[in-house]
Amino acid sequence: MTIRNATLADLPVIETLYADGRQYMRDHGNMNQWINGYPSRDLLLDDLAKNQLFLAEEEGAILAVFVYFFGNDPTYDVIDGAWLNDAPYGVIHRIAVGAHRKGVASFVFEHCLSLCHNLKIDTHADNLPMQKSLLKNGFTHTGVIHLADGAPREAFQKTTL
């Protein structure tokens, strides 16, 4: 598997991956995350413009899409709980794996950890498959953060510092 920056030409496949991700959530009891067409095309275009939208692929097939950036995420400034450290960190958002192939999320997490040895990520309380994957991959549940609209999210961190 390899990781590369997404391009505008990838947008149809990216939108399909996110649609499949929304359906996977519904099929697994998560009715409240990624609702109303989230993530929107405008948000994806913004991610592309910021060069923070990435794809995992193998033999030309796109297996996953995710956002990664290094820097402060304001929603992580306040946590009900405690981060593992106060060091600079990388952030993973909006990961969607096509066909829910085993090992792809782990590959993405390891790739991001190789870029920054301190990662933060959050997910909806109802997203039990993601929480299980994060714990399996060595992330620690650190508490609850709140999005700009006040919605709570389970916060996780992994560090090798």
Backbone as a chain_set.jsonl record, in Angstrom:
{"seq": "MTIRNATLADLPVIETLYADGRQYMRDHGNMNQWINGYPSRDLLLDDLAKNQLFLAEEEGAILAVFVYFFGNDPTYDVIDGAWLNDAPYGVIHRIAVGAHRKGVASFVFEHCLSLCHNLKIDTHADNLPMQKSLLKNGFTHTGVIHLADGAPREAFQKTTL", "coords": {"N": [[0.837, -1.181, 0.0], [0.347, 2.283, -0.582], [0.565, 5.785, 0.207], [-0.852, 8.769, -0.934], [-1.235, 12.225, -1.957], [-4.531, 13.371, -2.441], [-6.295, 14.284, -5.452], [-8.138, 16.635, -7.48], [-9.238, 15.134, -9.537], [-9.707, 12.74, -8.278], [-11.989, 13.079, -6.841], [-14.678, 11.969, -7.433], [-14.355, 9.233, -6.677], [-13.597, 9.549, -4.027], [-15.91, 10.721, -2.943], [-17.622, 8.552, -3.225], [-16.384, 6.716, -1.496], [-16.838, 8.013, 0.963], [-19.656, 7.983, 0.993], [-20.087, 5.222, 1.104], [-18.907, 4.8, 3.583], [-20.666, 6.205, 5.274], [-22.919, 4.57, 4.968], [-21.942, 2.174, 6.019], [-21.629, 2.92, 8.678], [-24.337, 3.324, 9.39], [-25.286, 0.716, 9.056], [-24.049, -0.473, 11.164], [-25.165, 0.506, 13.464], [-24.625, 3.186, 13.991], [-26.136, 5.952, 13.816], [-25.901, 8.66, 13.903], [-23.566, 9.972, 13.133], [-21.737, 11.669, 10.596], [-23.935, 12.778, 9.131], [-26.518, 14.149, 6.983], [-25.184, 14.346, 4.493], [-22.525, 14.813, 5.122], [-19.039, 14.278, 4.849], [-19.203, 17.395, 3.18], [-19.075, 18.369, -0.319], [-17.919, 20.892, -0.58], [-16.351, 20.992, 1.755], [-14.567, 18.908, 1.215], [-13.303, 19.976, -1.051], [-12.055, 22.131, 0.168], [-10.297, 20.741, 1.869], [-8.703, 19.561, -0.108], [-7.575, 21.883, -1.259], [-5.989, 22.707, 0.828], [-4.1, 20.79, 0.813], [-4.367, 18.521, 2.453], [-5.789, 16.222, 2.198], [-5.759, 12.822, 1.76], [-4.995, 9.685, 0.147], [-5.098, 6.161, 0.47], [-3.711, 3.61, -1.364], [-3.533, 0.694, -3.476], [-1.954, -1.049, -5.957], [-3.067, 0.695, -7.837], [-5.702, 0.861, -7.031], [-7.935, 2.707, -5.096], [-8.127, 2.619, -1.685], [-8.729, 3.886, 0.698], [-9.617, 7.03, 2.207], [-8.545, 9.993, 3.83], [-8.075, 12.708, 6.135], [-5.168, 14.408, 6.989], [-3.167, 16.426, 9.01], [-0.552, 18.475, 10.347], [-0.476, 20.218, 13.284], [-2.275, 22.597, 15.321], [-5.528, 21.712, 16.366], [-8.335, 23.417, 16.977], [-10.587, 22.316, 18.268], [-9.492, 20.513, 19.961], [-8.436, 21.871, 22.042], [-9.718, 22.015, 24.506], [-10.486, 19.48, 26.732], [-12.467, 17.01, 28.225], [-11.041, 15.244, 30.354], [-7.746, 14.108, 29.804], [-5.04, 14.895, 27.704], [-2.287, 12.897, 26.581], [0.114, 14.211, 26.477], [1.556, 17.505, 26.008], [2.792, 18.066, 23.674], [3.598, 19.159, 20.287], [1.4, 18.065, 17.622], [0.019, 15.708, 15.238], [-2.956, 15.405, 13.293], [-5.643, 13.27, 12.57], [-8.443, 13.046, 10.561], [-11.773, 12.199, 9.445], [-11.541, 9.528, 8.25], [-12.147, 7.042, 5.884], [-12.678, 3.808, 4.849], [-12.735, 1.872, 2.008], [-14.821, -0.865, 1.209], [-14.179, -1.888, 3.595], [-11.801, -3.194, 4.175], [-9.546, -5.232, 5.88], [-6.775, -4.087, 7.752], [-6.183, -1.731, 6.398], [-6.844, 0.703, 7.731], [-5.05, 0.481, 9.862], [-2.643, 0.661, 8.453], [-2.823, 3.312, 7.537], [-2.821, 4.689, 10.006], [-0.244, 4.019, 10.962], [1.329, 5.134, 8.955], [0.771, 7.896, 9.318], [1.755, 8.191, 11.912], [4.424, 7.86, 11.394], [5.016, 10.267, 10.245], [4.625, 12.106, 12.214], [5.244, 11.828, 15.542], [3.248, 11.906, 17.401], [-0.012, 11.679, 17.684], [-3.422, 12.741, 17.308], [-6.887, 12.022, 17.398], [-10.416, 11.859, 16.853], [-13.687, 10.463, 17.454], [-17.145, 9.612, 16.95], [-19.288, 8.697, 19.671], [-20.93, 6.565, 19.039], [-19.544, 5.203, 17.114], [-18.396, 2.448, 17.215], [-16.853, 0.468, 15.772], [-14.667, 2.057, 14.833], [-13.581, 2.993, 17.247], [-12.744, 0.565, 18.341], [-10.8, -0.167, 16.449], [-8.949, 1.914, 16.82], [-8.08, 1.473, 19.472], [-7.008, -1.095, 19.162], [-4.855, -0.432, 17.604], [-3.128, 0.814, 19.303], [-3.818, 3.346, 20.27], [-4.767, 5.581, 22.891], [-7.631, 6.081, 24.832], [-8.526, 9.246, 25.701], [-10.419, 10.968, 26.688], [-13.167, 13.241, 26.326], [-13.913, 15.448, 23.73], [-15.297, 18.499, 22.403], [-16.998, 19.445, 19.509], [-17.138, 22.377, 17.36], [-19.847, 22.969, 17.23], [-20.698, 22.035, 19.623], [-21.157, 19.334, 19.866], [-20.337, 16.213, 21.328], [-17.3, 14.248, 21.194], [-15.437, 11.249, 21.218], [-12.154, 11.157, 22.314], [-8.852, 10.323, 21.246], [-5.406, 9.366, 21.526], [-2.131, 8.75, 20.296], [1.225, 8.193, 20.945], [4.745, 8.22, 20.427], [6.672, 9.538, 21.625]], "CA": [[0.0, 0.0, 0.0], [1.023, 3.574, -0.581], [-0.243, 6.963, 0.534], [-0.572, 9.919, -1.795], [-2.193, 13.333, -1.897], [-5.683, 13.292, -3.33], [-6.399, 15.341, -6.452], [-9.506, 16.923, -7.896], [-9.697, 14.016, -10.371], [-10.093, 11.646, -7.389], [-13.179, 13.459, -6.089], [-15.791, 11.009, -7.521], [-14.058, 8.041, -5.867], [-13.616, 9.996, -2.633], [-17.312, 10.864, -2.539], [-18.161, 7.193, -3.098], [-15.858, 6.157, -0.245], [-17.559, 8.597, 2.091], [-21.035, 7.457, 0.966], [-20.0, 3.854, 1.625], [-18.626, 4.926, 5.014], [-21.919, 6.561, 5.948], [-23.778, 3.383, 4.984], [-21.334, 1.228, 6.963], [-21.991, 3.386, 10.02], [-25.753, 3.026, 9.632], [-25.42, -0.734, 9.17], [-23.468, -0.899, 12.433], [-25.83, 1.172, 14.575], [-24.199, 4.565, 14.169], [-27.102, 6.723, 13.025], [-25.763, 10.089, 14.183], [-22.313, 10.539, 12.646], [-21.685, 11.904, 9.156], [-25.311, 12.911, 8.654], [-26.815, 15.252, 6.057], [-24.21, 14.417, 3.417], [-21.183, 15.122, 5.609], [-18.464, 15.592, 4.564], [-19.73, 18.033, 1.97], [-18.137, 18.608, -1.421], [-17.159, 22.107, -0.254], [-15.339, 20.637, 2.745], [-13.548, 18.127, 0.505], [-12.534, 20.92, -1.875], [-11.202, 22.88, 1.091], [-9.228, 19.812, 2.251], [-7.811, 19.464, -1.268], [-6.852, 23.144, -1.395], [-5.016, 22.768, 1.921], [-3.195, 19.639, 0.653], [-4.44, 17.666, 3.633], [-6.635, 15.075, 1.89], [-4.866, 11.766, 1.297], [-5.562, 8.4, -0.253], [-4.31, 4.935, 0.561], [-4.034, 2.822, -2.548], [-2.731, -0.485, -3.76], [-2.063, -1.462, -7.36], [-3.941, 1.63, -8.53], [-7.044, 0.901, -6.439], [-8.034, 3.561, -3.915], [-8.688, 1.829, -0.598], [-9.178, 4.727, 1.815], [-9.421, 8.47, 2.151], [-8.462, 10.559, 5.168], [-7.446, 14.011, 6.304], [-4.057, 14.461, 7.949], [-2.388, 17.663, 9.054], [0.242, 18.721, 11.533], [-0.784, 21.53, 13.835], [-3.32, 22.685, 16.328], [-6.948, 21.621, 16.043], [-8.981, 24.144, 18.082], [-11.533, 21.486, 19.02], [-8.728, 19.716, 20.922], [-7.89, 22.751, 23.07], [-10.37, 21.697, 25.775], [-10.859, 18.078, 26.788], [-12.951, 16.437, 29.481], [-10.078, 14.166, 30.472], [-6.398, 14.676, 29.698], [-4.18, 14.392, 26.655], [-1.11, 12.205, 27.105], [1.192, 15.198, 26.569], [1.256, 18.81, 25.396], [3.71, 18.233, 22.547], [2.956, 19.357, 18.968], [0.763, 16.825, 17.21], [-0.655, 15.543, 13.971], [-4.385, 15.124, 13.436], [-6.31, 12.472, 11.542], [-9.898, 13.238, 10.532], [-12.587, 11.727, 8.319], [-11.015, 8.356, 7.563], [-13.147, 6.108, 5.35], [-12.032, 2.684, 4.177], [-13.627, 1.208, 1.068], [-15.034, -2.302, 1.367], [-13.78, -2.183, 4.976], [-10.723, -4.174, 4.082], [-8.717, -5.304, 7.081], [-5.396, -3.63, 7.686], [-6.005, -0.434, 5.738], [-6.813, 1.751, 8.76], [-3.781, 0.324, 10.577], [-1.604, 1.207, 7.578], [-2.967, 4.776, 7.578], [-2.368, 5.161, 11.311], [1.212, 3.876, 11.035], [1.899, 6.152, 8.062], [0.668, 9.2, 9.977], [2.67, 8.174, 13.048], [5.786, 8.031, 10.87], [5.166, 11.685, 9.921], [4.574, 12.844, 13.472], [5.204, 10.792, 16.577], [2.234, 12.281, 18.381], [-1.249, 11.803, 16.898], [-4.719, 12.862, 17.959], [-8.024, 11.698, 16.538], [-11.651, 11.721, 17.626], [-14.776, 9.794, 16.755], [-18.457, 9.627, 17.592], [-19.476, 7.649, 20.681], [-21.601, 5.418, 18.422], [-18.675, 4.579, 16.118], [-17.671, 1.406, 17.935], [-15.777, -0.128, 14.972], [-13.495, 2.936, 14.819], [-12.986, 2.963, 18.579], [-12.058, -0.73, 18.456], [-9.607, -0.081, 15.606], [-7.994, 2.811, 17.461], [-7.5, 0.783, 20.629], [-6.188, -2.191, 18.628], [-3.654, 0.16, 17.029], [-2.308, 1.436, 20.335], [-4.28, 4.651, 20.715], [-5.322, 5.63, 24.239], [-8.808, 6.939, 24.989], [-8.073, 10.296, 26.616], [-11.532, 11.746, 27.208], [-14.186, 13.719, 25.391], [-13.784, 16.824, 23.25], [-16.545, 18.995, 21.826], [-16.866, 20.136, 18.233], [-17.542, 23.787, 17.398], [-21.288, 23.049, 17.474], [-20.962, 21.503, 20.954], [-21.333, 17.884, 19.841], [-19.218, 15.511, 21.957], [-16.59, 13.208, 20.453], [-14.457, 10.48, 21.987], [-10.812, 11.578, 21.911], [-7.812, 9.31, 21.352], [-4.076, 9.84, 21.212], [-1.031, 7.785, 20.264], [2.498, 8.894, 20.905], [5.978, 7.456, 20.609], [7.64, 10.514, 22.158]], "C": [[0.879, 1.241, 0.0], [0.021, 4.657, -0.199], [0.148, 8.061, -0.437], [-1.597, 11.006, -1.545], [-3.333, 13.055, -2.862], [-5.637, 14.454, -4.311], [-7.87, 15.563, -6.776], [-10.074, 15.779, -8.735], [-10.165, 12.825, -9.533], [-11.439, 11.886, -6.707], [-14.347, 12.476, -6.245], [-15.565, 9.742, -6.676], [-14.106, 8.395, -4.382], [-15.053, 10.107, -2.135], [-17.978, 9.497, -2.388], [-17.67, 6.535, -1.815], [-16.592, 6.715, 0.965], [-19.019, 8.134, 2.135], [-21.059, 6.032, 1.514], [-19.74, 3.864, 3.129], [-19.86, 5.287, 5.814], [-22.831, 5.345, 6.05], [-23.255, 2.343, 5.973], [-21.694, 1.621, 8.401], [-23.439, 3.039, 10.331], [-25.961, 1.528, 9.86], [-24.896, -1.258, 10.501], [-23.969, -0.06, 13.619], [-25.441, 2.606, 14.833], [-25.055, 5.452, 13.26], [-26.856, 8.226, 13.075], [-24.492, 10.739, 13.671], [-22.368, 10.652, 11.127], [-23.091, 11.94, 8.566], [-25.415, 14.085, 7.677], [-25.728, 15.45, 5.005], [-22.807, 14.808, 3.835], [-20.23, 13.993, 5.253], [-18.93, 16.13, 3.209], [-18.644, 18.167, 0.906], [-17.295, 19.849, -1.127], [-16.057, 21.818, 0.762], [-14.211, 19.839, 2.101], [-12.678, 19.026, -0.375], [-11.597, 21.763, -1.015], [-10.026, 22.01, 1.554], [-8.208, 19.668, 1.124], [-6.952, 20.72, -1.401], [-5.764, 23.29, -0.335], [-3.979, 21.64, 1.837], [-3.181, 18.736, 1.878], [-5.39, 16.476, 3.439], [-5.76, 14.027, 1.207], [-5.635, 10.497, 0.963], [-4.572, 7.296, 0.047], [-4.712, 4.108, -0.644], [-3.079, 1.65, -2.69], [-3.013, -0.927, -5.179], [-3.082, -0.613, -8.116], [-5.346, 1.729, -7.983], [-7.013, 1.761, -5.172], [-8.788, 2.797, -2.834], [-9.259, 2.677, 0.529], [-8.891, 6.186, 1.518], [-9.365, 8.967, 3.591], [-7.832, 11.945, 5.093], [-6.323, 13.849, 7.316], [-3.434, 15.848, 7.86], [-1.625, 17.727, 10.369], [-0.082, 20.114, 12.022], [-1.949, 21.464, 14.79], [-4.716, 22.533, 15.721], [-7.681, 22.282, 17.204], [-9.969, 23.307, 18.89], [-10.82, 20.618, 20.054], [-8.146, 20.564, 22.051], [-8.466, 22.452, 24.452], [-10.823, 20.25, 25.714], [-11.392, 17.75, 28.178], [-12.164, 15.145, 29.657], [-8.703, 14.798, 30.412], [-5.664, 14.045, 28.529], [-2.95, 13.757, 27.301], [0.08, 13.137, 27.281], [0.726, 16.482, 25.899], [2.144, 19.094, 24.199], [2.938, 18.542, 21.264], [2.46, 18.009, 18.438], [0.227, 16.887, 15.787], [-2.089, 15.124, 14.24], [-4.855, 14.277, 12.264], [-7.806, 12.732, 11.677], [-10.484, 12.497, 9.335], [-11.975, 10.558, 7.54], [-12.175, 7.462, 7.135], [-12.403, 5.057, 4.539], [-13.053, 1.997, 3.285], [-13.656, -0.293, 1.296], [-14.537, -2.788, 2.729], [-12.782, -3.316, 5.039], [-9.836, -4.109, 5.324], [-7.301, -4.804, 6.801], [-5.201, -2.255, 7.087], [-5.931, 0.692, 6.779], [-5.502, 1.675, 9.536], [-2.633, 0.9, 9.761], [-1.631, 2.735, 7.605], [-2.44, 5.313, 8.9], [-0.843, 5.118, 11.407], [1.912, 4.902, 10.131], [1.901, 7.516, 8.748], [1.617, 9.283, 11.171], [4.12, 8.335, 12.585], [6.067, 9.489, 10.502], [5.275, 12.544, 11.168], [4.378, 11.832, 14.589], [4.214, 11.084, 17.699], [0.951, 12.578, 17.614], [-2.472, 11.946, 17.784], [-5.8, 12.607, 16.92], [-9.258, 11.638, 17.432], [-12.69, 11.002, 16.782], [-16.043, 9.872, 17.589], [-18.562, 8.479, 18.59], [-20.127, 6.397, 20.091], [-20.717, 4.674, 17.419], [-17.774, 3.539, 16.802], [-16.612, 0.714, 17.079], [-14.517, 0.741, 14.932], [-12.812, 2.935, 16.179], [-12.194, 1.667, 18.784], [-10.756, -0.712, 17.657], [-8.541, 0.801, 16.251], [-7.31, 2.122, 18.639], [-6.589, -0.353, 20.178], [-4.855, -1.671, 18.108], [-2.851, 0.989, 18.036], [-2.676, 2.844, 20.735], [-4.867, 4.513, 22.124], [-6.538, 6.542, 24.231], [-8.468, 7.963, 26.058], [-9.203, 11.134, 27.198], [-12.502, 12.127, 26.111], [-13.878, 15.169, 25.024], [-15.137, 17.236, 22.694], [-16.24, 19.755, 20.546], [-17.346, 21.576, 18.379], [-19.028, 23.941, 17.686], [-21.689, 22.459, 18.822], [-21.113, 19.992, 21.013], [-20.104, 17.188, 20.449], [-18.602, 14.469, 21.027], [-15.585, 12.547, 21.388], [-13.077, 10.795, 21.435], [-9.787, 10.482, 22.191], [-6.485, 9.94, 20.974], [-3.111, 8.656, 21.183], [0.241, 8.567, 20.129], [3.644, 7.912, 21.071], [7.076, 8.38, 21.108], [8.211, 10.026, 23.474]], "O": [[1.999, 1.239, 0.513], [-1.194, 4.468, -0.273], [1.327, 8.261, -0.728], [-2.674, 10.761, -1.002], [-3.117, 12.561, -3.968], [-5.019, 15.483, -4.039], [-8.731, 14.773, -6.39], [-11.267, 15.486, -8.652], [-10.931, 11.992, -10.016], [-11.97, 10.983, -6.06], [-14.977, 12.163, -5.235], [-16.494, 9.247, -6.037], [-14.607, 7.613, -3.574], [-15.377, 9.643, -1.042], [-18.816, 9.314, -1.505], [-18.44, 5.871, -1.122], [-16.93, 5.973, 1.887], [-19.558, 7.916, 3.22], [-21.942, 5.675, 2.294], [-20.285, 3.04, 3.863], [-20.085, 4.752, 6.899], [-23.446, 5.111, 7.091], [-24.035, 1.707, 6.682], [-22.018, 0.77, 9.228], [-23.74, 2.52, 11.406], [-26.716, 1.124, 10.744], [-25.253, -2.359, 10.922], [-23.289, 0.067, 14.637], [-25.894, 3.192, 15.816], [-24.731, 5.667, 12.092], [-27.522, 8.987, 12.374], [-24.353, 11.958, 13.767], [-22.981, 9.82, 10.458], [-23.394, 11.218, 7.616], [-24.502, 14.904, 7.571], [-25.389, 16.582, 4.663], [-21.975, 15.109, 2.98], [-20.614, 12.828, 5.357], [-19.031, 15.391, 2.23], [-17.451, 18.087, 1.201], [-16.093, 19.86, -1.393], [-14.949, 22.342, 0.641], [-13.038, 20.061, 2.4], [-11.46, 18.854, -0.434], [-10.478, 22.071, -1.426], [-8.892, 22.484, 1.624], [-7.001, 19.653, 1.366], [-5.745, 20.631, -1.629], [-4.738, 23.925, -0.576], [-3.089, 21.544, 2.682], [-2.13, 18.248, 2.293], [-5.752, 15.804, 4.405], [-5.104, 14.308, 0.204], [-6.753, 10.272, 1.426], [-3.362, 7.469, -0.102], [-5.898, 3.922, -0.917], [-1.99, 1.62, -2.117], [-4.163, -1.152, -5.559], [-3.857, -1.122, -8.926], [-6.116, 2.586, -8.415], [-6.173, 1.565, -4.294], [-9.93, 2.382, -3.03], [-10.167, 2.242, 1.237], [-8.042, 6.523, 0.693], [-10.047, 8.435, 4.467], [-7.156, 12.297, 4.127], [-6.501, 13.232, 8.367], [-3.204, 16.371, 6.77], [-2.008, 17.111, 11.363], [0.022, 21.083, 11.27], [-2.526, 20.403, 15.03], [-5.038, 23.144, 14.702], [-7.652, 21.757, 18.317], [-10.167, 23.565, 20.077], [-11.468, 20.046, 20.93], [-7.445, 20.045, 22.92], [-7.778, 22.617, 25.459], [-11.473, 19.839, 24.753], [-10.822, 18.17, 29.185], [-12.568, 14.088, 29.173], [-8.507, 15.906, 30.913], [-5.658, 12.824, 28.37], [-2.622, 14.06, 28.448], [0.948, 12.897, 28.12], [-0.351, 16.539, 25.305], [2.24, 20.238, 23.754], [1.754, 18.222, 21.162], [3.016, 16.957, 18.754], [0.014, 17.959, 15.22], [-2.396, 14.557, 15.289], [-4.508, 14.539, 11.112], [-8.365, 12.647, 12.77], [-9.795, 12.209, 8.356], [-11.901, 10.598, 6.312], [-13.069, 7.164, 7.926], [-11.604, 5.378, 3.66], [-14.115, 1.587, 3.753], [-12.622, -0.91, 1.547], [-14.486, -3.994, 2.971], [-12.899, -4.25, 5.832], [-9.434, -3.027, 5.751], [-6.722, -5.073, 5.748], [-4.135, -1.663, 7.256], [-5.043, 1.541, 6.705], [-4.905, 2.709, 9.836], [-1.747, 1.554, 10.311], [-0.584, 3.376, 7.687], [-1.691, 6.289, 8.916], [-0.222, 6.07, 11.879], [2.947, 5.462, 10.492], [2.918, 8.209, 8.757], [2.217, 10.33, 11.415], [4.947, 8.886, 13.311], [7.225, 9.902, 10.453], [5.938, 13.581, 11.168], [3.422, 11.058, 14.56], [4.341, 10.565, 18.808], [0.842, 13.618, 16.964], [-2.553, 11.357, 18.862], [-5.653, 12.927, 15.74], [-9.148, 11.392, 18.633], [-12.586, 10.942, 15.557], [-16.002, 10.162, 18.784], [-17.988, 7.411, 18.375], [-19.904, 5.292, 20.585], [-21.109, 3.617, 16.925], [-16.567, 3.732, 16.944], [-15.546, 0.391, 17.604], [-13.408, 0.21, 14.991], [-11.585, 2.88, 16.252], [-11.096, 1.688, 19.341], [-9.726, -1.19, 18.134], [-7.358, 0.463, 16.227], [-6.089, 2.19, 18.776], [-5.517, -0.553, 20.749], [-3.845, -2.373, 18.16], [-1.989, 1.777, 17.646], [-1.926, 3.487, 21.469], [-5.393, 3.463, 22.492], [-6.488, 7.646, 23.689], [-8.155, 7.6, 27.193], [-8.973, 11.93, 28.108], [-12.64, 11.432, 25.105], [-13.619, 16.004, 25.89], [-16.026, 16.399, 22.534], [-15.343, 20.597, 20.503], [-17.901, 21.946, 19.414], [-19.441, 24.918, 18.31], [-22.876, 22.385, 19.139], [-21.19, 19.423, 22.102], [-18.968, 17.534, 20.123], [-19.286, 13.885, 20.186], [-14.969, 13.199, 22.231], [-12.853, 10.711, 20.228], [-9.838, 9.806, 23.219], [-6.429, 10.906, 20.214], [-3.254, 7.696, 21.94], [0.344, 9.485, 19.315], [3.524, 6.904, 21.768], [8.261, 8.055, 21.029], [9.04, 10.707, 24.077]]}, "num_chains": 1, "name": "protein.A"}
